[in-house]
Amino acid sequence: MPRILAIDYGLKRTGLAVTDPLQIIASPLDTVATHQLMDFLKNYTQQEEVEVFVVGQPKQADNTASEIAPHVEGFVKRLGVQFPDTPIHRVDERFTSRMAQQTLIAGGMKKKDRQDKANVDKVSAAIILQSFMESRANSEVRTQRSE
């Protein structure tokens, strides 16, 4: 079964997370320099089949687009051109960085390692991916109940 790959896009670096082949568990994958992101994704998709890309949609607390939103939109367009047969889903990414910090603390990571933004970015991507997987599962349950 193909994987689902989540992307927490940033101007300098981008966090990535991926499911296991059975699409049960979301795990941090890597953090890459954003200017190397497309090359990374091309290489990754040659090695692993990816069913869906999930991209974090940056919003402010009041639900308006954040400053980085136009950059993310440009990336999503480039992603669609590069991978025309792979669907792209968007997931609200508000508070994922804060949640990632809390996850790292709860996991016992040392303060020095928690301050490494690369760790926060890939855990944020895993939270985005988990959110997508949960919403998809909830949607399937609602569909089954209405039938």
Backbone as JSON, one array per atom type, in Angstrom:
{
  "sequence": "MPRILAIDYGLKRTGLAVTDPLQIIASPLDTVATHQLMDFLKNYTQQEEVEVFVVGQPKQADNTASEIAPHVEGFVKRLGVQFPDTPIHRVDERFTSRMAQQTLIAGGMKKKDRQDKANVDKVSAAIILQSFMESRANSEVRTQRSE",
  "N": [[0.85, -1.18, 0.0], [0.54, 2.24, -0.77], [2.22, 5.14, 0.64], [1.36, 8.02, 2.7], [2.37, 11.31, 2.51], [3.34, 14.03, 4.43], [3.74, 17.59, 4.53], [5.29, 20.22, 6.06], [5.63, 23.2, 5.24], [8.21, 25.61, 5.02], [9.97, 28.75, 4.82], [12.77, 28.58, 5.0], [13.39, 25.94, 5.82], [11.85, 22.7, 5.59], [9.59, 20.56, 7.11], [9.01, 17.06, 7.08], [6.8, 14.27, 7.07], [5.68, 10.88, 7.23], [3.51, 8.12, 6.48], [3.41, 4.68, 7.59], [3.63, 1.79, 5.39], [1.07, 0.61, 5.6], [-0.53, 2.68, 6.26], [-1.14, 3.4, 8.91], [0.36, 4.48, 11.0], [1.71, 7.66, 11.69], [4.78, 9.18, 11.15], [7.62, 11.23, 11.91], [9.71, 12.18, 9.21], [11.9, 13.66, 7.94], [13.81, 16.71, 7.87], [14.26, 19.14, 5.5], [16.27, 21.46, 3.62], [14.46, 24.08, 2.22], [14.97, 24.92, -0.41], [15.9, 22.61, -1.51], [13.81, 20.9, -1.54], [12.02, 19.94, -3.65], [13.74, 18.28, -5.14], [14.33, 16.4, -3.15], [11.76, 15.29, -2.77], [11.28, 14.18, -5.32], [13.28, 12.19, -5.42], [12.52, 10.66, -3.19], [9.95, 9.74, -3.94], [10.61, 8.1, -6.01], [11.65, 5.96, -4.73], [9.72, 5.18, -2.89], [6.24, 4.56, -3.02], [3.88, 7.11, -3.16], [0.73, 7.96, -2.16], [-0.8, 10.23, -1.53], [-0.23, 13.69, -1.05], [0.01, 15.75, 1.77], [-0.4, 18.95, 2.74], [0.47, 21.42, 5.02], [-1.67, 24.06, 5.9], [-1.1, 27.28, 6.41], [-2.41, 29.3, 8.9], [-3.58, 32.11, 10.79], [-4.44, 32.64, 14.26], [-6.99, 33.77, 14.18], [-8.13, 32.62, 11.98], [-7.43, 33.72, 9.53], [-5.33, 34.0, 6.61], [-1.85, 33.35, 6.97], [1.33, 35.13, 6.94], [3.09, 33.6, 5.44], [1.48, 32.19, 3.74], [1.08, 32.85, 0.87], [3.49, 31.9, -0.18], [3.34, 29.19, 0.39], [1.14, 28.52, -1.18], [2.23, 28.92, -3.74], [4.16, 26.9, -3.69], [2.47, 24.64, -3.52], [1.25, 24.73, -6.02], [3.5, 24.27, -7.68], [4.13, 21.71, -6.79], [1.9, 20.29, -7.65], [2.26, 20.47, -10.41], [4.66, 19.1, -10.72], [4.01, 16.56, -9.73], [1.58, 15.42, -11.1], [-0.28, 13.32, -10.94], [-0.72, 12.76, -8.31], [-2.78, 13.3, -5.63], [-3.31, 16.33, -3.73], [-3.79, 17.35, -0.51], [-4.99, 19.74, 1.84], [-4.31, 20.81, 5.15], [-5.25, 22.4, 8.09], [-2.81, 24.04, 9.87], [-2.55, 25.39, 12.24], [-1.2, 25.98, 15.41], [0.42, 23.71, 15.4], [3.2, 23.81, 15.71], [3.5, 24.53, 18.38], [2.25, 22.34, 19.56], [4.03, 20.39, 18.7], [6.34, 21.1, 20.11], [5.45, 20.53, 22.73], [5.1, 17.79, 22.47], [7.73, 16.94, 22.07], [8.82, 17.63, 24.55], [7.27, 16.0, 26.24], [8.19, 13.59, 25.32], [10.64, 13.45, 26.44], [12.86, 14.71, 25.32], [15.98, 16.38, 25.28], [16.58, 19.81, 26.24], [18.3, 21.25, 24.56], [18.12, 19.77, 22.16], [15.41, 20.12, 21.65], [15.37, 22.77, 20.97], [16.35, 22.79, 18.47], [15.22, 23.66, 15.48], [14.7, 22.03, 13.31], [13.91, 19.57, 14.37], [11.46, 20.28, 15.52], [10.06, 21.02, 13.2], [9.77, 18.6, 11.69], [8.31, 17.04, 13.47], [6.04, 18.62, 13.65], [5.09, 18.25, 11.05], [4.39, 15.56, 11.27], [2.27, 15.78, 13.05], [0.46, 17.23, 11.51], [0.02, 15.29, 9.55], [-1.12, 13.23, 11.1], [-3.47, 14.5, 11.88], [-4.74, 14.73, 9.39], [-5.11, 12.0, 8.8], [-6.84, 11.24, 10.86], [-9.08, 12.86, 10.31], [-9.82, 11.85, 7.87], [-10.46, 9.21, 8.55], [-12.63, 9.71, 10.28], [-14.4, 10.81, 8.45], [-14.88, 8.6, 6.82], [-16.23, 6.97, 8.65], [-18.55, 8.51, 9.09], [-19.65, 8.37, 6.53], [-20.2, 5.63, 6.32], [-22.17, 5.37, 8.28], [-24.26, 6.82, 7.21], [-25.11, 5.33, 5.15]],
  "CA": [[0.0, 0.0, 0.0], [1.38, 3.45, -0.81], [2.31, 5.99, 1.83], [0.88, 9.4, 2.67], [3.49, 12.16, 2.89], [2.91, 15.36, 4.88], [4.73, 18.63, 4.32], [5.16, 21.46, 6.84], [6.46, 24.07, 4.41], [8.78, 26.81, 5.61], [10.8, 29.49, 3.88], [14.15, 28.1, 5.07], [13.42, 24.47, 5.9], [10.53, 22.08, 5.51], [9.46, 19.3, 7.83], [8.3, 16.01, 6.36], [6.38, 13.1, 7.82], [5.15, 9.87, 6.32], [2.87, 6.97, 7.11], [3.94, 3.37, 7.27], [2.94, 1.33, 4.17], [-0.33, 0.29, 5.86], [-1.17, 3.96, 6.57], [-1.66, 3.34, 10.28], [1.17, 5.3, 11.89], [2.37, 8.85, 11.13], [6.09, 9.35, 11.77], [8.5, 12.24, 11.31], [10.62, 11.62, 8.22], [13.13, 14.42, 7.8], [13.69, 18.15, 7.62], [15.17, 19.46, 4.4], [16.32, 22.86, 3.2], [13.35, 24.27, 1.3], [15.43, 24.99, -1.79], [16.19, 21.24, -1.96], [12.61, 20.11, -1.28], [11.51, 19.22, -4.83], [14.68, 17.19, -5.44], [14.11, 15.38, -2.13], [10.49, 14.61, -3.05], [11.47, 13.35, -6.52], [14.06, 11.01, -5.03], [11.72, 9.84, -2.28], [8.85, 9.08, -4.66], [11.18, 7.04, -6.85], [11.92, 4.82, -3.85], [8.49, 4.82, -2.16], [5.02, 5.03, -3.66], [3.14, 8.07, -2.34], [-0.66, 8.05, -2.61], [-1.34, 11.56, -1.3], [0.55, 14.69, -0.34], [-0.77, 16.56, 2.69], [0.38, 20.16, 2.97], [-0.05, 22.28, 6.06], [-2.22, 25.34, 5.47], [-0.8, 28.22, 7.49], [-3.43, 30.29, 9.25], [-3.41, 32.76, 12.08], [-5.43, 32.21, 15.25], [-8.33, 34.24, 13.79], [-8.49, 31.88, 10.77], [-6.99, 34.39, 8.32], [-4.08, 33.46, 6.06], [-0.64, 33.9, 7.59], [2.24, 35.79, 6.02], [3.74, 32.61, 4.57], [0.46, 31.53, 2.9], [1.33, 32.94, -0.58], [4.63, 31.03, -0.52], [2.83, 27.82, 0.43], [0.3, 28.35, -2.37], [3.15, 28.75, -4.87], [4.73, 25.56, -3.58], [1.42, 23.65, -3.84], [1.11, 24.74, -7.49], [4.68, 23.59, -8.24], [3.99, 20.31, -6.42], [0.89, 19.74, -8.56], [2.86, 20.36, -11.75], [5.7, 18.07, -10.66], [3.38, 15.27, -9.44], [0.2, 15.65, -11.51], [-1.15, 12.18, -10.65], [-0.8, 12.56, -6.88], [-3.65, 14.32, -5.02], [-2.75, 17.18, -2.68], [-4.8, 17.78, 0.45], [-4.54, 20.8, 2.75], [-4.73, 20.64, 6.54], [-4.99, 23.55, 8.95], [-1.63, 23.74, 10.69], [-2.47, 26.25, 13.42], [-0.77, 25.43, 16.7], [1.2, 22.47, 15.31], [4.55, 24.01, 16.27], [3.35, 24.48, 19.84], [1.98, 20.95, 19.89], [5.28, 19.65, 18.48], [7.2, 21.39, 21.27], [4.93, 19.77, 23.86], [5.38, 16.38, 22.2], [9.16, 16.72, 22.31], [9.0, 17.69, 26.01], [6.68, 14.78, 26.8], [9.03, 12.46, 24.92], [11.89, 13.48, 27.19], [13.97, 15.24, 24.55], [16.76, 17.41, 25.98], [16.26, 21.17, 25.85], [19.14, 21.62, 23.41], [17.55, 19.14, 20.97], [14.1, 20.73, 21.4], [15.6, 24.09, 20.37], [16.7, 22.57, 17.06], [13.97, 23.86, 14.74], [14.49, 20.9, 12.41], [13.12, 18.57, 15.1], [10.09, 20.8, 15.64], [9.42, 21.0, 11.88], [9.34, 17.26, 11.27], [7.23, 16.6, 14.37], [4.86, 19.36, 13.2], [4.59, 17.54, 9.87], [3.73, 14.34, 11.74], [0.98, 16.19, 13.64], [-0.39, 17.54, 10.35], [-0.34, 14.02, 8.93], [-2.03, 12.55, 12.0], [-4.74, 15.21, 11.77], [-5.35, 14.32, 8.11], [-5.53, 10.6, 8.91], [-8.01, 11.2, 11.73], [-10.24, 13.45, 9.63], [-10.22, 10.9, 6.82], [-11.12, 8.09, 9.24], [-13.93, 10.21, 10.74], [-15.22, 10.98, 7.26], [-15.31, 7.26, 6.41], [-17.23, 6.52, 9.62], [-19.8, 9.23, 8.8], [-20.17, 7.84, 5.27], [-20.76, 4.31, 6.61], [-23.39, 5.53, 9.09], [-25.34, 7.38, 6.4], [-25.53, 4.36, 4.12]],
  "C": [[0.9, 1.24, 0.0], [1.27, 4.28, 0.47], [1.6, 7.33, 1.61], [2.05, 10.24, 3.19], [2.97, 13.55, 3.24], [4.07, 16.33, 4.81], [4.37, 19.85, 5.18], [6.14, 22.45, 6.22], [6.94, 25.29, 5.18], [9.68, 27.49, 4.6], [12.24, 28.98, 3.85], [14.23, 26.58, 5.04], [11.99, 23.96, 5.97], [10.55, 20.75, 6.22], [8.61, 18.32, 7.04], [7.95, 14.87, 7.3], [5.72, 12.14, 6.84], [4.45, 8.78, 7.13], [3.7, 5.72, 6.83], [3.18, 2.87, 6.03], [1.47, 0.97, 4.38], [-1.17, 1.52, 6.22], [-1.84, 3.96, 7.93], [-0.95, 4.35, 11.17], [1.8, 6.46, 11.13], [3.67, 9.05, 11.89], [6.86, 10.48, 11.11], [9.46, 11.55, 10.34], [11.95, 12.35, 8.21], [12.79, 15.91, 7.76], [14.71, 18.47, 6.55], [15.16, 20.96, 4.15], [15.27, 23.05, 2.11], [13.81, 24.34, -0.15], [15.79, 23.61, -2.36], [14.95, 20.33, -1.89], [12.14, 19.32, -2.49], [12.43, 18.06, -5.2], [14.5, 16.05, -4.44], [12.85, 14.58, -2.44], [10.58, 13.72, -4.29], [12.2, 12.07, -6.17], [13.23, 10.08, -4.14], [10.64, 9.07, -3.03], [9.35, 8.06, -5.67], [11.43, 5.78, -6.03], [10.65, 4.29, -3.18], [7.29, 5.37, -2.92], [4.26, 5.93, -2.69], [1.75, 8.24, -2.96], [-1.18, 9.48, -2.58], [-0.26, 12.43, -0.66], [-0.41, 15.48, 0.54], [0.1, 17.76, 3.05], [-0.31, 21.0, 4.04], [-0.5, 23.62, 5.5], [-2.03, 26.34, 6.6], [-1.89, 29.27, 7.68], [-3.07, 30.91, 10.59], [-4.54, 32.3, 13.01], [-6.85, 32.63, 14.87], [-8.81, 33.66, 12.46], [-8.15, 32.61, 9.47], [-5.66, 33.79, 7.87], [-2.88, 34.12, 6.74], [0.26, 34.52, 6.51], [2.88, 34.83, 5.03], [2.78, 31.97, 3.58], [0.72, 31.67, 1.4], [2.49, 32.05, -1.03], [4.19, 29.56, -0.56], [1.97, 27.55, -0.8], [1.16, 28.15, -3.62], [3.77, 27.36, -4.87], [3.71, 24.5, -3.98], [1.21, 23.59, -5.36], [2.27, 24.01, -8.14], [4.61, 22.08, -7.97], [3.0, 19.62, -7.36], [1.42, 19.57, -9.97], [3.86, 19.2, -11.77], [5.11, 16.66, -10.48], [1.89, 15.34, -9.81], [-0.77, 14.52, -11.16], [-1.34, 11.93, -9.16], [-1.66, 13.67, -6.27], [-2.91, 15.07, -3.9], [-3.91, 17.63, -1.8], [-4.17, 18.83, 1.37], [-5.12, 20.54, 4.13], [-4.33, 21.88, 7.32], [-3.82, 23.21, 9.88], [-1.48, 24.66, 11.9], [-2.09, 25.44, 14.65], [0.07, 24.16, 16.6], [2.6, 22.64, 15.87], [4.51, 23.94, 17.79], [3.09, 23.04, 20.3], [3.24, 20.09, 19.72], [6.24, 19.86, 19.64], [6.75, 20.57, 22.48], [5.2, 18.27, 23.7], [6.84, 16.05, 22.48], [9.47, 16.73, 23.81], [8.49, 16.39, 26.64], [7.51, 13.54, 26.47], [10.38, 12.45, 25.6], [13.09, 14.02, 26.43], [14.66, 16.36, 25.33], [16.45, 18.78, 25.4], [17.05, 21.6, 24.61], [18.57, 21.03, 22.12], [16.18, 19.71, 20.62], [14.24, 22.09, 20.74], [16.02, 23.99, 18.91], [15.39, 22.61, 16.26], [13.67, 22.72, 13.78], [13.66, 19.81, 13.09], [11.67, 19.01, 15.22], [9.37, 20.7, 14.3], [8.95, 19.62, 11.47], [8.27, 16.68, 12.19], [5.94, 17.35, 14.03], [4.25, 18.69, 11.97], [3.87, 16.26, 10.26], [2.37, 14.66, 12.36], [-0.01, 16.54, 12.53], [-0.88, 16.25, 9.71], [-1.34, 13.25, 9.8], [-3.43, 13.18, 11.94], [-5.48, 14.82, 10.49], [-5.9, 12.9, 8.21], [-6.78, 10.48, 9.77], [-9.24, 11.77, 11.04], [-10.74, 12.53, 8.52], [-10.96, 9.7, 7.43], [-12.51, 8.5, 9.72], [-14.9, 10.37, 9.58], [-15.75, 9.62, 6.78], [-16.36, 6.71, 7.35], [-18.57, 7.2, 9.35], [-20.44, 8.7, 7.53], [-20.83, 6.49, 5.51], [-22.07, 4.43, 7.37], [-24.55, 6.02, 8.24], [-25.84, 6.4, 5.34], [-26.58, 3.42, 4.61]]
}
